[in-house]
C-alpha cells in the first residue's frame, strides 16, 4: 500500500511537468516527420530556448530576495 501512495504522490506532484515534456517531445518528433531534418532541428532549437526561458523565470520567481 505504501508503494501505491508513493506513486500517487509522485504523479500528483510531477504530472504537469511530465505532460509538458511529453507534449514538447511529440511536437519535435512530428516536426521531424513533417518538415524533415532542417525543420526538425529548427523546432528543437526553438523548443530548447523556450524551455530555458521558462526555467530562468521559474528560478528567479522562486528565489526573490527579501527587502529589509
Backbone bond lengths (Angstrom), bond angles and torsions (degrees), N, CA, C in turn:
res aa  C-N    CA-C-N  psi(-1)  N-CA   C-N-CA  omega(-1)  CA-C   N-CA-C  phi
1 X - - - 1.447 - - 1.522 111.48 -
2 X 1.323 117.26 -34.25 1.457 120.31 178.98 1.524 111.66 -65.21
3 X 1.317 116.05 -33.25 1.457 120.06 178.64 1.522 110.89 -64.86
4 X 1.314 116.71 -40.81 1.458 120.41 178.43 1.520 111.19 -66.33
5 X 1.327 117.43 -38.49 1.465 120.46 177.21 1.522 110.56 -65.06
6 X 1.332 116.81 -39.30 1.461 120.70 178.56 1.519 111.05 -64.81
7 X 1.309 117.27 -45.12 1.467 121.46 178.31 1.526 110.41 -62.84
8 X 1.327 117.30 -42.17 1.455 120.94 178.62 1.509 112.78 -64.21
9 X 1.328 118.00 -40.23 1.464 120.22 179.51 1.514 111.67 -70.17
10 X 1.322 117.13 -37.40 1.465 120.16 177.70 1.520 110.66 -66.13
11 X 1.333 116.60 -44.23 1.461 120.08 178.96 1.524 111.97 -64.66
12 X 1.326 116.64 -39.74 1.466 118.26 -179.78 1.520 111.51 -69.16
13 X 1.316 117.50 -29.55 1.463 120.53 -179.21 1.524 111.70 -81.83
14 X 1.328 117.41 -37.80 1.459 121.08 -172.15 1.525 113.99 -113.30
15 X 1.313 119.71 15.34 1.456 121.38 -176.88 1.529 111.63 -66.54
16 X 1.314 117.90 -45.23 1.466 120.64 -178.13 1.531 111.55 -65.01
17 X 1.354 120.07 -47.04 1.470 117.78 176.96 1.531 113.94 -62.39
18 X 1.336 116.63 -36.20 1.463 119.57 178.98 1.525 110.36 -65.10
19 X 1.326 116.83 -44.43 1.466 119.87 178.64 1.522 111.26 -65.78
20 X 1.329 117.85 -37.11 1.463 121.62 177.63 1.528 110.82 -62.32
21 X 1.325 117.01 -46.72 1.466 120.15 179.60 1.532 111.37 -67.10
22 X 1.320 117.76 -38.02 1.464 119.72 176.84 1.526 111.18 -63.71
23 X 1.325 117.09 -38.32 1.459 120.50 176.14 1.517 112.21 -63.37
24 X 1.340 116.94 -42.39 1.466 119.96 178.01 1.521 111.33 -65.07
25 X 1.324 116.60 -38.32 1.466 120.06 178.43 1.526 110.39 -64.48
26 X 1.337 116.23 -42.73 1.467 119.37 178.84 1.529 111.46 -63.61
27 X 1.323 117.67 -40.03 1.469 120.70 177.87 1.521 110.45 -63.10
28 X 1.328 117.19 -42.28 1.468 120.20 179.59 1.524 112.04 -65.32
29 X 1.320 116.70 -45.21 1.466 119.74 -179.33 1.528 110.41 -64.38
30 X 1.327 116.46 -41.99 1.464 119.71 179.10 1.523 111.30 -64.76
31 X 1.326 117.57 -36.05 1.466 119.17 178.97 1.527 111.28 -69.65
32 X 1.337 117.69 -35.08 1.463 119.50 175.11 1.528 110.81 -63.53
33 X 1.327 117.00 -42.50 1.459 119.63 179.17 1.520 111.75 -70.53
34 X 1.320 117.40 -38.36 1.458 121.19 -174.68 1.517 114.13 -80.31
35 X 1.342 117.26 -42.96 1.462 120.81 -172.66 1.517 114.09 -109.44
36 X 1.297 118.64 -4.52 1.459 120.99 -179.86 1.520 111.33 87.76
37 X 1.325 114.58 -166.34 1.454 121.01 -174.00 1.522 112.51 -66.36
38 X 1.321 117.68 -45.45 1.466 120.93 -175.60 1.525 110.49 -66.77
39 X 1.306 117.31 -46.91 1.465 120.48 178.33 1.520 112.17 -63.37
40 X 1.307 116.59 -37.81 1.463 120.63 177.89 1.510 112.38 -65.89
41 X 1.330 116.58 -41.57 1.463 119.51 178.33 1.522 111.77 -67.08
42 X 1.315 117.03 -37.43 1.467 120.10 176.91 1.524 109.89 -64.29
43 X 1.314 116.92 -44.78 1.468 120.64 178.64 1.521 111.43 -63.20
44 X 1.323 117.37 -39.91 1.458 120.71 177.94 1.523 110.76 -63.95
45 X 1.316 117.71 -41.90 1.463 120.80 178.07 1.512 112.15 -63.10
46 X 1.326 116.70 -45.05 1.462 120.29 178.66 1.524 110.59 -63.86
47 X 1.316 116.81 -39.33 1.462 120.87 178.77 1.522 110.95 -62.86
48 X 1.324 117.39 -43.85 1.460 120.54 179.54 1.520 111.82 -64.63
49 X 1.330 117.32 -38.11 1.465 120.56 177.67 1.520 110.33 -65.27
50 X 1.319 117.42 -43.32 1.470 121.15 179.67 1.524 110.82 -63.64
51 X 1.319 117.87 -43.27 1.462 121.08 179.38 1.528 110.41 -64.41
52 X 1.331 118.21 -40.95 1.462 119.97 179.21 1.525 111.55 -66.43
53 X 1.328 118.19 -37.07 1.469 120.63 176.55 1.525 110.13 -65.25
54 X 1.319 117.41 -41.72 1.465 120.81 178.20 1.525 110.27 -62.00
55 X 1.338 117.39 -42.32 1.465 120.17 179.62 1.519 112.04 -64.60
56 X 1.323 117.91 -41.03 1.462 120.82 179.33 1.521 110.93 -64.25
57 X 1.320 116.89 -42.68 1.467 120.32 179.35 1.525 110.39 -64.68
58 X 1.321 117.53 -42.02 1.458 120.65 179.21 1.519 111.96 -65.48
59 X 1.326 117.85 -40.58 1.453 120.54 179.51 1.526 111.24 -67.85
60 X 1.317 117.29 -38.08 1.458 119.72 178.77 1.519 111.78 -68.78
61 X 1.311 117.77 -36.53 1.458 119.62 179.57 1.530 111.31 -74.68
62 X 1.319 117.32 -26.36 1.460 120.46 -179.35 1.525 112.48 -78.56
63 X 1.328 117.68 -28.38 1.469 121.02 -176.00 1.514 111.68 -117.95
64 X 1.321 117.48 53.11 1.453 120.23 176.67 1.518 109.52 -75.59
65 X 1.327 117.57 132.07 1.461 118.87 178.77 1.538 110.70 -72.60
66 X 1.302 115.04 147.87 1.464 119.75 179.43 1.520 109.31 -86.62
67 X 1.313 116.36 138.06 1.451 121.39 178.92 1.521 109.39 -90.76
68 X 1.327 114.86 139.29 1.471 119.90 179.10 1.506 110.63 -109.64
